[in-house]
C-alpha cells in the first residue's frame, strides 16, 4: 500500500483552516496515486486548547468538518484525528460525551468499529501527567467497556480497510510501559498488519531518542511496520507554551527507521509498505543544545506570528540572559524591529553598559539608553518623605525605604515604568529574560525583570544559557556576536554595591552545582526533596544522584554551610518562588518539566519532613527539632 | 452508635500538624465515650496541593502519620482520609501507585477490604473537572478492577466494624448523577447500615443547597442515615485559592438533616445513630451575598495568616472596587496596619479624591496621597525625547507616546512604581482590586491595576461588588462606611478625559447586561459562545438564557450596535483577557467557575464559528464572510 504521512502544522482552535489544509492535501494525494493518507491526532481542533472542549459550538464545528473529510475519501483511505461526540451519552462532568478519536474514511464513509458501533477508534491510554489532561475532557474507553459490559480488550480491534487490517492507535497508546494493558499487543494478537500511531506530541529534550527506542522495539517485537505521524506548530495551556516538532517516522517490521520527516518542517513522506523505498532519508537529529535552540527559535517565531507581533523590545543589562534573548530575536526580526534598551542605574558598571552597547552594534539592532536614577530618586522621595498619621492621630510614621526595597524599585522601574511604555510606544512587546535557575528560586522581581510577554529561555538552566550563547556565536553567527566579555563577567543583577562585577562580585549562586541541585527538585521524575539531598550527602552519592561533576564538599566550608545553602534555596523555591511564578509570563517549554501548567504548584510554603530533621541532626550532631515548620 | 464528626481545618502540606490535631481529638472523643470519630477526606496531607503528590518523602510521611492514628484506635473506631500507597505497583505515570483512600481503624488496626486486600477503601469516582485533577495523582479503582480481573462493583464493599456495616465513600462518590455507576447504590445493595461520606469539598456559590438536595435524596432513597464530614480552611492550586466551608451534616434515613456544623467553624458534632438527638440544630445558611462575604472574609484572613501577612496597602481610587476591598480588610486588620494610598493623576477628579479620603476616615485607616503626575511626565519625556538611530543609520525614529500609551503608564505608575514600593517599605503587600467583569475582558493594565498579592473580589461580578458594598454598610458596619457617593458615581478608570465622572462618563459597560453576558460565557456549565448569543437574540430568548431582567434591545441603537458590542467584548475575553489573566494574581474563588486553575485557558485568540457568521449575516442581512478569522 502506498501511504503518505502528512506532518502538518495544526492551528489549535481553528478547525476550518486545518480542514482546508487537509482537504487540499487529500486532493494532492489522490492526484499522486496515494492509497492512504494519514494526518495527526486532533488535526482538526488542535490538542492543547484548555477548556475550549466545553464549548459545544466549537466541537460541533469540528465534527462537521470531519464529515467533509469523510466525503473526500473516494479512491483513497484517509486517516486523521478529531474529537468524536456521542450526543446520547454524557461525560462524568455531565457535559456531552467526547472521545479523542482516530477516524478512518474509505469510499466516502467512516469505517465503523464492530464492537462499539462508533465510526471511529477511541484513544485507550489517557495521559494525565505533565501538561496532559485527557481525562478532564475525553471519556476513557475503560469506562465505556464497563458501560457496555465488555472487557476493554474486546473493544480494541483492528480497522479492516480494503487493503490492510490496520492497528490504529493514538499517541499515548504507543507508550504503554506504565499501563496495565497494551493496545499494540492486543492489536497484534488480533492480526493487525500495520500499526499507525497518530499523535500530537510536544517536543521535550530527549523525547525523540526515547520514542525511537520504544517504537522501534514495538515494531520489532510484534513484527509489524509502524507509522508514527505527529503534527508541528505551537500549542499552549496558558502558562506554558509547547512546540511540536513532528519528527514523524516510519519503522519497518524489524524496527529500523526507514523514513522520517525533519523536525519543525511541514512536509509529507511517502512510503510503500511492503516494498521499502531505500531512498528515504532517516533523520535523527541530535538532541542537545542545538535541538533546544531549534525548538526555542521555532516556538518564539510561531508565538509571535500567531499574535501578529512584529516588534520586540529587549532590556539589555550587559549580562548573559538578555544578550542571548536579544541574539535569538535578531535571528527572527529585521534590525529596525528589534529595539535594545539599556537602563543604567546607580550600580550599573561601565563594563556592563559598554557590553550591552557592543552587543547592540554586533546585532545591528536599534539601541536606546534611559537612565533610571531620576525616577528612582523621585520614588524614594515620594515614598519616604510623607508623614503618615494614624487615623486616631495616636502616632505617625514615615515609610522606611530600605536598600532592599530600593533594589526592587530599580527592577520595577526598568520593566513596568520604562520597558512596558517603550514597547507600547514602539508598537511591540517586551521580553522576559529569566532563566530556569532564577525562576526556580524566584531570584527576580515581580513586575520587574519577571515581566514580559513570553519567557523565551525560562526552561534553560543557567549553564545552558551559556552553552546556547557559545553555540550561537560558533554555529549560527560564526563570529563573536555575543561579546566574549558577557560570557566572562560574573552573573550579576547589579542592584547593589554587593553585586559589583568589576570586583568579581555577582549573584549568590555556585554554578553548575545549583543548576544540578535545582534540576533534581524540578525535573527528576521521582522528585527530590531536601530529605533526599541529605541522604545522598551522607551516602556520598549526592554528586552522582544530581549529576554534578565536581565535589560538593569543595564548595562549602563545612556541613552547616552546605545545609544553610540548601535550606535558603529550598525556602525560596517553595515560598516566594511560587508566588512569583503564579504571576510570571508564559514559559516556552523544552524540558520534560517546565514551570507553569506542567509543574503544578500550590502555595504551601517551604516544608521539611521529620526524616530531614533527623538527618540534619545527625550531620550537625544536633538534637533534631521539628518545631517551627509551619509558616502560619 | 455514638458518633462524632470532626470538622477540622486541614493545613495542606503539613501532615504532622494535621495529625497532632487529629490525635488530640481522638483522645478527647475517647474520654467522651464516643464509639466512632470521623475526620474528612485527605485530612493528613490536604487535598489541593498541586504536584506535591510526586514527592515520595512527603507521601511517605503522610503514610507514617496514618499509622500513628491506626495505633490510637483502641476503644474507638476512627475513620479518616489519607493518601494510600502500594509500593508494589505503579500509577500510569510510572510513579508509585497512590490512592485517595478512606481508612477505618478499630482495635489498633486498619480494617482490610476482603476484595482488594488493602487496609483502606478507595475513592471510586474521580472528579476531573474544574479545579479537580484526581486522575492525575490517584489510581482509578476501575483500572484496578481490570488489573484484578474483577468488575468494579465487586470491589465496592461495606466496611464491617464491630458495630455497623459502614458504607464508606469519599466526596465525589456521593455525586454520582453523571457517572455510570453509583457507589452508594452498590453499598446499599450489599446491606450497608450507614453511609459515611468523607469529603474535602471547596465552597462555591449554591453548592450547599445542591448538596443538601442530593444527599437528602440518597438517604431517603436507600433508607440509610448518611453522615457527611467536610474540612474547613483554605487550599489553593496556585492561580486559584479555595475556601472550604465544612458545613458537615448528618441526614437521617428519611433524608432529614438532623444536625450540621456551621460553615467555616472548627467544631465537632456528636450524634447517636439509632436514637436521633432532637436537640441538634440544623443550620442551613442562605447562599447569597452574605455567604459569599463569609467565604471572602474567611479566605482572605486564612491566606494572610498562612503567609504571615500583617500589613496591607490598598490603592484607593474613589471607585467601588477599591472601596469594598479596603472595607473588607478593615474588618480583618487593626487600623494602623491598613494603609490606603490615593494616587491622583491628571484625570482624577476632586469628587473621587474626596471620596477616597472620606472612605479612609470612615474606616479609620492610615491614608497617604502620592501624585503620579511628576513621574508620568518624566516617563513621557524619557520615552518620547530620545532619537533612536537605526543601526545602519539609514533612518531614525522617536517613540510615539500616544494617549492610550499614557493611560497604561498611569496605571503601572500607580501599582508597580508606587504601591509595590509603599507595600515593601510598609512591611506588607498590596491588593488587587479587580472584579470578575473586568477580569473577563481584560479591562485592566498588566503590572498596573492587575498587580497585587491576591485578587480578593475577582470572583464577584460588578453588580455583586455593589451588592456587597450595600451589604457591608447595612449589615456589617450598620452605617454608611462606604460613602454613598462611591455607590452613586459611574464606574470609571479616570485615565482620560473620556472617563470624567463629573460629566457622568465612565467605563464602557452597560451593567447589569454585561455581567449577565459575561457570566454566560464563563459560568454556564454548557458554555455559551457568540453563536449561542445570536441564536437566542433571534429567538427572543436572550434575556431568559443569560438571566437579564430588562430588554437587551433597549440598550442598543440597532442590530449592528448590539453585534459590535458583542464582538468587542468577545475579542477581548478571548484575546488580551487571557494574556492578562496568565500573569494575574491568585483569585479567591467563590463561584463554580473561577479564573485560574478552574477555568483553564489557552491563548487561541478570539474565534467565531461558521454558524455565527451565518446568523450574523441573517440578522444584518449580509452575505456571511467567514474569512479573516485567523489572527495569524
Interface residues (C-beta under 8 A of the other chain):
Chain A: X11 X12 X13 X14 X16 X17 X46 X48 X49 X50 X51 X52 X54 X55 X56 X57 X58 X60 X61 X90 X91 X92 X93 X94 X95 X125 X126 X127 X128 X129 X133 X135 X136 X140 X142 X143 X146 X147 X151 X152 X177 X178 X179 X180 X181 X235 X236 X237 X238 X239 X305 X306 X307 X308 X335 X336 X339 X360 X361 X363 X364 X365 X366 X367 X368 X369 X370 X374 X375 X378 X379 X382 X383 X384 X386 X388 X389 X390 X391 X392 X395 X397 X399 X400 X401 X402 X404 X405 X408 X409 X412 X413 X415 X416 X417 X418 X420 X421 X422 X424 X425 X426 X446 X447 X448 X451 X453 X525 X526 X527 X529 X531 X532 X578 X579 X581 X582 X583 X584 X585 X586 X597 X599 X600 X601 X602 X603 X604 X605 X607 X609 X610 X611 X612 X626 X629 X630 X631 X632
Chain B: X11 X12 X13 X14 X16 X17 X46 X48 X49 X50 X51 X52 X54 X55 X56 X57 X58 X60 X61 X64 X90 X91 X92 X93 X94 X95 X125 X126 X127 X128 X129 X133 X135 X136 X140 X142 X143 X146 X147 X151 X152 X177 X178 X179 X180 X181 X235 X236 X237 X238 X239 X305 X306 X307 X308 X335 X336 X339 X360 X361 X363 X364 X365 X366 X367 X368 X369 X370 X374 X375 X378 X379 X382 X383 X384 X386 X388 X389 X390 X391 X392 X395 X397 X399 X400 X401 X402 X404 X405 X408 X409 X412 X413 X415 X416 X417 X418 X420 X421 X422 X424 X425 X426 X446 X447 X448 X451 X453 X525 X526 X527 X529 X531 X532 X578 X579 X581 X582 X583 X584 X585 X586 X597 X599 X600 X601 X602 X603 X604 X605 X607 X609 X610 X611 X612 X626 X629 X630 X631 X632
